[in-house]
Amino acid sequence: MDFHSTILTRTQSLLNIVATAAIVLSPTLILSMKGGAGYCFFTVLVLSLVYLGRAENRRAAARLWRTHRWFLGSLLGLPCIVLFQILVMGTGKFPALDPLLRLALSIPSFFLLASLPSRQLRLVQWGFVAGALATGAWAVYATLHPEVWFDPGRLGNSFTNPIPFGDTALLLAFLAIASIPRTESVVPPMEVAVKLVALIGGIYASYLSGTRGGWIAIPMLLWFAIAGKHWLADRRARVIFVAVLAGCVIVAASTHGISTRFAAIGSDVQEMQEGNSSTSTGARLDLWRASAQIYAAHPVLGVGRGSLESALGELAKRGEVPKFVVNGRAHSEFFSVLAEMGTLGILALLTLYGATFAAFWRARRSTDPDTVVAAYLGMSLVGSTILFGLTIDVLTLVMNVAFFGLTAVTLLAWIEARAREIAASGR
């Protein structure tokens, strides 16, 4: 091997090692270090640009684009619409483009990650486990030190309020348990035990956050965690898993925090019936109605990404909506996109949801256990993002979009790597 080839080989090995570390650290640090997921995202992006510097790698990327064009193309829709609003319509705001750019910038990262061996890509599962364990440890610490709480009765952290904190903790918990191999052969008991502890830790953190909107995703996440042929085929494993979940549900349901959060819904409804809509539930409903009203006036492209607050302010000045609903976000991904990006934005959002979910849905039928695990992890990621978005704006936080984009392309790259390896082995 000549000197030039040696340098290229060592450079590629270094790229692979650093990229692998970044995809593992992204879920590990997302709730533990401010900007942690973003640093990991841009590390992989920079490495991918180096990787694409070689012509043969660009040719491989072109083949991957043709194979996964719907998945990758769906990542471009929302940022392209906002860019059009900014440059052509003059209605969009550059700060509002920042988070959505992470979707588009995930594409070159996919080309690099798809070139990695699957044994490196599968390590992302331990990032989910580490992230859930770290979040659970923070929740235990906060229980013993109430002064660190976001506000009384709601746990967040120094850089994330309780809603995205609780939703992300819940997702990490179920990604950890869903990463257990889909095989009927015996899984190492220590692996199952560690991932069960991660599940409990993430659920506990979500419980302390009081994020009731995110809890609607639990049945779906539970189904993705236990579906398919895997370790739960063993009777003892089923008993242990059901016992752990039943214990969590019983303990949570019997606590003051859960009962208070759900009792608040009934209280809000009662006040709304009495004409007072300035409650958590009432304000959301008024905000959604106002967003629909804005859409009716701007049906094609909306009022511009980042312009919702000023549009609501104008409605409030005219007395068409209560002043307390004036907000920069509609507290719903659907209604924010509806008001700010119109029909084209909704189509782009639905394409993002549908194309990414469909790619993982198809892969779940594979006979390869690794591919099936990656598929169920991907469905958990996309499905939870959809359900969380019913009551919050997921894609407005840089942290959320960076994590979604990098994790989605990592899981798709894992599936692609396994397909390449299986084809090479002649199976």
C-alpha positions in Angstrom: 0.0 0.0 0.0 1.5 3.4 -1.0 1.8 6.4 1.2 -1.2 8.2 -0.3 -3.5 5.1 0.1 -2.3 4.8 3.7 -3.2 8.4 4.5 -6.7 8.0 2.9 -7.3 4.8 4.9 -6.3 6.3 8.2 -8.3 9.5 7.4 -11.4 7.4 6.7 -10.9 5.4 9.9 -10.7 8.6 11.9 -13.8 9.9 10.3 -15.7 6.7 11.2 -14.5 6.8 14.8 -15.4 10.5 15.4 -18.8 10.1 13.6 -19.7 7.1 15.6 -18.8 8.9 18.8 -21.0 11.8 17.8 -24.1 9.7 17.0 -23.8 8.0 20.4 -23.2 11.3 22.3 -26.1 13.1 20.7 -28.9 11.3 22.7 -26.5 11.0 25.7 -26.1 14.7 26.0 -29.4 16.1 24.7 -30.8 16.7 28.1 -27.6 16.8 30.1 -25.5 19.5 28.3 -26.8 22.7 26.7 -26.1 22.5 23.0 -24.8 18.9 23.3 -27.0 17.5 20.5 -26.2 20.5 18.3 -22.4 20.0 18.7 -22.8 16.3 17.7 -24.9 17.3 14.8 -22.4 19.7 13.3 -19.5 17.3 14.0 -21.1 14.7 11.8 -22.1 17.4 9.2 -18.4 18.6 8.9 -17.2 15.1 8.6 -19.7 14.4 5.9 -18.5 17.4 3.9 -15.0 16.0 4.1 -16.3 12.6 3.1 -18.1 14.1 0.1 -14.9 15.7 -1.1 -14.0 12.5 -2.9 -15.7 11.9 -6.3 -16.3 8.2 -5.6 -18.1 9.1 -2.4 -20.3 11.6 -4.3 -21.2 8.9 -6.7 -22.2 6.7 -3.8 -24.2 9.5 -2.4 -26.1 10.0 -5.7 -27.0 6.3 -5.6 -28.3 6.6 -2.0 -30.4 9.7 -3.0 -32.0 7.7 -5.8 -32.8 4.9 -3.4 -34.1 7.0 -0.6 -35.3 10.1 -2.5 -38.7 10.4 -0.7 -37.2 10.2 2.8 -34.4 12.6 2.0 -36.5 14.9 -0.1 -39.0 15.2 2.7 -36.3 16.8 4.8 -36.1 19.7 2.3 -39.7 20.8 2.2 -40.2 22.9 5.3 -36.8 24.8 5.1 -37.3 25.5 1.4 -40.7 27.0 2.0 -39.4 29.2 4.8 -36.4 30.3 2.6 -38.9 31.2 -0.1 -41.0 33.2 2.4 -37.8 35.1 3.5 -36.2 35.8 0.1 -39.3 36.2 -2.1 -42.4 37.0 0.0 -40.6 39.0 2.7 -42.8 37.4 5.4 -40.5 34.8 6.9 -37.9 35.5 9.6 -34.3 34.2 9.4 -34.3 33.0 13.1 -37.3 30.8 12.3 -35.3 29.2 9.5 -32.5 28.2 11.8 -34.1 25.1 13.4 -35.6 23.8 10.2 -32.2 24.0 8.4 -31.1 21.0 10.6 -33.5 18.9 8.6 -31.8 19.8 5.2 -28.3 19.6 6.7 -29.0 16.0 7.9 -28.9 14.8 4.3 -25.1 15.0 3.8 -24.7 13.3 7.2 -26.7 10.4 5.9 -24.4 9.9 3.0 -21.4 9.6 5.4 -23.2 7.4 8.0 -24.5 5.0 5.4 -20.9 4.2 4.5 -20.1 3.1 8.1 -20.3 -0.6 9.1 -23.5 -1.5 10.9 -21.6 -2.6 14.0 -20.7 1.1 14.5 -24.1 2.4 13.7 -25.8 0.1 16.1 -23.9 1.7 19.0 -26.4 4.5 18.8 -28.7 2.3 21.0 -26.3 2.8 23.9 -26.6 6.6 23.4 -30.4 6.2 24.0 -29.7 4.1 27.1 -27.1 6.6 28.5 -29.4 9.5 27.8 -32.3 7.9 29.6 -30.1 6.9 32.6 -28.6 10.4 32.8 -32.1 12.0 32.7 -33.3 9.5 35.4 -30.3 10.4 37.6 -31.1 14.1 37.2 -34.7 13.4 38.2 -33.6 11.5 41.3 -31.2 14.4 42.2 -34.0 16.9 41.7 -36.3 14.9 43.9 -33.7 15.3 46.7 -33.0 19.0 45.9 -36.3 20.8 45.1 -34.6 24.1 44.6 -33.4 23.0 41.1 -37.0 22.6 39.8 -38.2 24.7 36.9 -41.2 25.7 39.0 -43.1 24.0 41.8 -44.3 20.6 40.7 -42.7 20.7 37.2 -39.2 19.3 36.4 -37.1 20.7 33.6 -33.4 21.7 33.5 -31.4 24.8 33.2 -31.9 25.1 29.4 -35.1 23.2 28.7 -38.6 23.9 30.1 -40.7 20.9 31.4 -42.6 20.2 28.2 -39.8 19.4 25.8 -37.8 18.0 28.7 -40.5 15.5 29.7 -41.3 14.5 26.1 -37.6 13.9 25.2 -37.1 11.9 28.5 -40.1 9.7 27.6 -38.8 9.2 24.1 -35.3 8.2 25.3 -36.8 5.8 27.8 -38.7 3.9 25.1 -35.9 4.1 22.6 -33.7 2.4 25.2 -36.1 -0.5 25.7 -37.0 -0.8 22.0 -33.3 -1.3 21.2 -33.3 -4.8 22.7 -32.6 -7.2 19.9 -35.6 -8.5 18.0 -34.6 -12.2 18.2 -36.1 -15.3 19.9 -32.6 -16.3 21.1 -31.5 -15.4 24.6 -30.5 -11.8 25.1 -27.9 -11.2 27.8 -29.8 -10.6 31.1 -27.5 -7.6 32.0 -28.4 -5.8 28.7 -32.1 -6.3 29.5 -31.6 -5.1 33.1 -29.7 -2.0 32.1 -32.3 -1.0 29.5 -35.1 -1.6 31.9 -33.5 0.7 34.4 -33.1 3.3 31.6 -36.8 2.9 30.8 -37.7 3.5 34.4 -35.4 6.5 34.7 -36.7 8.2 31.6 -40.3 7.6 32.6 -39.7 8.9 36.1 -38.2 12.1 34.6 -41.2 12.5 32.3 -43.5 12.0 35.2 -41.8 14.7 37.3 -42.1 17.1 34.3 -45.9 16.8 34.4 -46.0 16.8 30.6 -49.4 15.3 30.2 -49.6 16.1 26.5 -46.7 13.8 25.8 -48.1 10.9 27.7 -50.6 10.2 24.9 -47.6 8.7 23.0 -47.1 6.0 25.6 -49.4 3.3 24.1 -47.7 3.7 20.7 -44.2 3.7 22.1 -45.1 0.6 24.2 -46.4 -1.2 21.1 -43.2 -0.4 19.2 -41.1 -1.6 22.1 -42.7 -5.0 22.3 -43.8 -5.7 18.7 -42.0 -8.3 16.6 -40.2 -11.5 17.4 -37.7 -10.8 20.2 -36.7 -11.3 23.8 -40.4 -11.0 25.0 -41.1 -14.4 23.5 -39.6 -15.8 26.7 -42.3 -16.1 29.4 -40.1 -14.9 32.2 -39.1 -11.8 30.2 -42.8 -11.0 29.6 -43.6 -11.4 33.3 -40.7 -9.1 34.3 -41.5 -6.5 31.7 -45.2 -6.4 32.5 -44.5 -6.3 36.2 -42.1 -3.3 35.7 -44.6 -1.4 33.6 -47.5 -2.2 35.9 -45.5 -1.0 38.9 -44.7 2.2 37.1 -48.3 2.8 36.2 -49.6 2.0 39.7 -47.1 4.1 41.5 -47.6 7.1 39.1 -51.4 6.9 39.1 -51.5 6.9 42.9 -49.3 10.0 43.3 -50.5 13.6 43.9 -48.6 14.9 40.8 -50.5 12.7 38.2 -53.9 13.2 39.8 -53.4 16.9 40.0 -52.3 17.2 36.3 -55.3 15.3 35.1 -57.7 17.0 37.5 -56.6 20.3 36.0 -58.1 19.3 32.7 -61.6 18.9 34.3 -61.1 22.2 36.1 -60.2 24.0 32.9 -63.2 22.6 31.1 -65.4 23.7 34.0 -64.1 27.2 33.8 -64.5 27.3 30.0 -68.1 26.4 30.4 -68.4 29.3 32.8 -67.0 31.7 30.3 -63.3 31.8 31.5 -61.0 30.6 28.8 -57.8 32.0 30.3 -56.7 28.5 31.5 -54.1 26.2 30.1 -56.6 24.2 28.1 -58.8 27.2 27.2 -55.8 29.3 26.0 -54.7 26.5 23.8 -58.1 26.1 22.2 -58.4 29.9 21.6 -54.9 29.9 20.2 -55.8 27.1 17.8 -58.9 28.9 16.7 -57.0 32.1 16.1 -54.4 30.2 14.1 -57.2 28.7 11.9 -58.5 32.3 11.5 -55.1 33.5 10.3 -54.9 30.5 7.9 -58.3 31.5 6.4 -56.9 34.9 5.5 -53.5 33.5 4.2 -54.3 30.0 2.9 -51.4 29.4 0.5 -48.2 30.3 2.4 -49.5 31.6 5.7 -48.2 34.8 7.4 -44.6 33.7 7.3 -42.6 31.5 9.6 -41.8 33.5 12.7 -44.6 36.0 12.2 -47.4 34.4 14.2 -47.0 36.6 17.2 -47.4 39.8 15.2 -50.4 38.4 13.4 -52.0 37.4 16.6 -51.2 40.8 18.0 -53.1 42.5 15.2 -56.1 40.2 15.8 -56.0 41.1 19.5 -55.9 44.8 18.7 -59.1 44.5 16.7 -60.7 42.5 19.5 -61.0 39.4 17.5 -59.1 37.2 19.9 -58.2 37.5 23.6 -54.9 39.3 24.4 -53.6 36.4 26.4 -53.3 34.2 23.3 -50.7 36.5 21.7 -47.8 34.1 21.4 -44.9 33.2 19.1 -46.1 29.6 18.9 -49.5 28.0 18.6 -48.6 25.2 21.0 -49.3 22.7 18.2 -47.0 21.8 15.3 -50.0 21.5 13.0 -51.6 24.9 13.9 -48.3 26.8 13.9 -47.5 25.5 10.4 -51.1 26.1 9.3 -51.0 29.7 10.3 -47.3 30.5 9.4 -46.8 28.4 6.3 -50.3 27.7 4.9 -51.4 24.8 2.8 -48.0 24.3 1.3 -46.5 24.1 4.8 -49.0 21.5 5.9 -48.3 19.4 2.8 -44.5 19.6 3.5 -45.1 18.7 7.2 -47.3 15.7 6.3 -44.7 14.6 3.7 -42.0 14.8 6.3 -44.0 12.7 8.7 -45.2 10.2 6.1 -42.0 9.7 4.1 -39.8 9.2 7.2 -42.3 6.9 9.0 -42.9 4.8 5.8 -39.2 4.1 5.3 -39.0 2.5 8.8 -42.5 0.9 8.5 -41.4 -1.0 5.4 -38.1 -2.2 7.0 -39.9 -3.7 10.0 -40.7 -6.8 8.0 -37.1 -7.7 7.4 -35.8 -11.1 8.4 -32.6 -9.4 9.6 -32.8 -8.7 13.4 -30.6 -5.6 13.2 -32.8 -4.1 10.5 -35.9 -4.7 12.5 -34.5 -3.0 15.6 -33.5 0.0 13.6 -37.0 0.1 12.0 -38.8 0.1 15.3 -36.5 2.7 16.7 -37.2 4.9 13.7 -41.0 4.4 14.0 -40.7 5.3 17.7 -38.8 8.5 16.8 -41.1 9.7 14.1 -44.4 8.5 15.7 -43.6 10.3 19.0 -42.6 13.5 17.1 -46.0 13.4 15.4 -47.9 12.9 18.7 -45.8 15.3 20.7 -46.5 17.9 18.0 -50.3 17.7 18.7 -49.8 19.9 21.8 -46.3 21.5 21.4 -44.2 22.9 18.6 -41.4 20.3 18.3 -39.7 21.7 15.2 -39.1 25.2 16.6 -36.4 24.1 19.1 -33.0 23.7 17.6 -32.3 20.9 20.1 -35.3 18.9 19.0 -34.7 19.3 15.3 -31.0 18.5 15.5 -31.8 15.3 17.5 -34.6 14.3 15.1 -32.6 14.8 12.0 -29.4 13.1 13.1 -31.2 10.2 14.7 -33.5 9.6 11.8 -30.6 9.5 9.2 -28.5 7.4 11.6 -31.3 4.8 11.8 -31.9 4.8 8.1 -28.1 4.5 7.6 -28.1 1.5 9.9 -30.8 -0.2 7.7 -28.8 0.7 4.6 -25.6 -0.7 6.0 -27.2 -4.0 6.9 -28.7 -4.2 3.4 -25.2 -3.7 1.9 -23.6 -6.2 4.2 -26.2 -8.8 3.6 -25.9 -8.3 -0.2 -22.1 -8.6 0.1 -22.4 -11.9 2.0 -24.7 -13.4 -0.6 -27.5 -14.1 1.9 
